[in-house]
Amino acid sequence: MRTSRTSLKALAALALVAWMSVAGAQPKTTDGVITDEKGMSLYWWDNDLTIPGKSACTGVCTLSWPPMLVKDGAQAMGDYSLIVRDDGKQQWAYKGRPLYLWANDQKPGDRSGDGFRGGVWHLAKP
């Protein structure tokens, strides 16, 4: 039982590190894809269309698809807006669609999440 608790604590710590590392300045367009300030590809999820301006990716979903959180002081501009997540944190959105990173993308320019899970995850494009 101790091993599983330790594993859960380690997983929670990794999730926290990933969660904290996705806060960013306003997204930008790089090679026709919306990216974070480091050039990492951003995605949107078809399930977010059920409630416009709200993220449906919560809990375990955020381990694979960390939301692109807003850095303190960042402000919406143009087609980029800020939505409030269920936990009160702000997330970047493009034309009302929440933006996410994909945990399996390792370097700027990676786009391995496009079409994932039966085609419901998509590269975010302007």
LINFENQUI-V462736 format. One record per residue. N is the residue number from 1. PHI is phi in degrees with one decimal (999 if undefined). PSI is psi in radians with two decimals (* if undefined). OMEGA is omega in radians with two decimals (NA if undefined). Layout:
# LINFENQUI-V462736
((N PHI PSI OMEGA) (N PHI PSI OMEGA))
This chain:
# LINFENQUI-V462736
((1 999 -0.60 -3.14) (2 -63.2 -0.69 -3.14) (3 -61.3 -0.77 -3.12) (4 -68.0 -0.64 3.07) (5 -64.9 -0.75 3.11) (6 -62.1 -0.74 3.12) (7 -63.2 -0.72 3.11) (8 -64.7 -0.70 3.11) (9 -64.4 -0.73 3.12) (10 -64.3 -0.74 3.12) (11 -63.5 -0.73 3.11) (12 -63.3 -0.70 3.12) (13 -64.3 -0.74 3.10) (14 -64.0 -0.71 3.12) (15 -62.2 -0.71 3.13) (16 -64.3 -0.76 3.11) (17 -61.1 -0.81 3.13) (18 -62.6 -0.77 -3.12) (19 -60.5 -0.78 -3.10) (20 -70.1 -0.48 -3.04) (21 -82.2 -0.12 -3.09) (22 -95.9 -0.03 3.09) (23 -67.6 2.30 -3.06) (24 -149.9 2.94 3.03) (25 -69.5 3.09 -3.10) (26 -55.0 2.37 3.08) (27 -59.9 2.87 3.13) (28 -139.5 3.00 3.09) (29 -103.6 2.23 3.12) (30 -130.4 2.08 3.12) (31 51.9 0.71 3.07) (32 80.6 0.12 -3.13) (33 -125.8 2.49 3.06) (34 -76.1 2.29 -3.09) (35 -131.2 2.92 2.99) (36 -81.5 -3.10 -3.08) (37 -67.5 -0.27 3.11) (38 -92.1 -0.05 -3.13) (39 89.6 0.15 3.10) (40 -77.6 2.34 -3.11) (41 -62.4 2.50 3.07) (42 -112.6 2.70 -3.03) (43 -132.6 2.83 2.91) (44 -129.6 2.84 -2.98) (45 -120.6 2.28 -3.14) (46 -56.8 -0.57 -3.12) (47 -65.1 -0.34 3.10) (48 -72.4 -0.24 -3.12) (49 -72.3 -0.28 -3.10) (50 -66.9 -0.59 3.09) (51 -131.7 1.70 -3.10) (52 -53.8 2.40 3.10) (53 75.0 0.29 -3.14) (54 -135.3 2.48 3.11) (55 -88.8 2.26 3.05) (56 -95.3 -0.15 -3.14) (57 -88.3 1.79 -3.14) (58 -133.5 3.01 3.07) (59 57.2 -2.25 -3.08) (60 -59.9 -0.55 3.12) (61 -53.9 -0.66 -3.08) (62 -71.5 -0.22 3.07) (63 -69.2 -0.67 3.11) (64 -90.8 -0.55 -3.06) (65 -125.3 1.28 -3.13) (66 -62.7 2.30 3.10) (67 -68.0 2.56 3.03) (68 -81.8 1.75 -3.11) (69 -78.4 2.82 -3.08) (70 -94.4 2.30 3.04) (71 -71.6 2.59 3.08) (72 -53.8 2.33 3.09) (73 89.8 -0.23 3.12) (74 -69.2 2.57 -3.13) (75 -130.6 2.58 3.10) (76 -63.8 2.60 3.12) (77 -156.1 2.35 3.10) (78 62.0 -2.26 -3.13) (79 -79.5 -0.11 3.14) (80 -91.7 2.25 -3.14) (81 -129.5 3.03 3.12) (82 -116.8 2.28 3.05) (83 -114.0 2.73 3.12) (84 -102.0 2.17 3.12) (85 -78.3 2.91 -3.13) (86 -57.8 -0.50 3.14) (87 -86.5 0.05 3.11) (88 92.4 -0.19 3.11) (89 -75.4 2.67 3.10) (90 -95.9 2.50 -3.13) (91 -127.5 2.51 3.06) (92 -70.9 2.54 3.06) (93 -139.0 2.64 3.06) (94 -116.4 2.09 -3.07) (95 49.7 0.71 3.08) (96 84.7 -0.09 -3.11) (97 -96.6 2.09 -3.14) (98 -57.7 2.52 -3.11) (99 -108.6 2.44 -3.09) (100 -134.5 2.69 2.92) (101 -94.0 2.88 3.08) (102 -113.8 2.16 -3.05) (103 -59.5 -0.44 -3.12) (104 -85.3 -0.19 3.02) (105 -73.5 2.23 -3.03) (106 -103.8 -0.44 -3.08) (107 -146.3 2.81 3.11) (108 -53.0 2.39 -3.14) (109 96.1 -0.33 3.06) (110 -63.3 2.48 -3.11) (111 -140.8 0.65 -3.00) (112 -73.9 -0.19 -3.13) (113 -86.7 -0.16 -3.09) (114 -65.2 2.15 3.13) (115 84.1 0.08 -3.09) (116 -63.4 2.69 3.07) (117 54.4 1.00 3.08) (118 74.3 0.36 3.07) (119 84.9 0.36 -3.12) (120 -97.0 -0.13 3.04) (121 -109.0 2.36 -3.05) (122 -135.9 2.56 2.96) (123 -59.6 2.35 3.10) (124 -80.7 2.17 3.14) (125 -129.3 2.47 3.13) (126 -67.8 * NA))
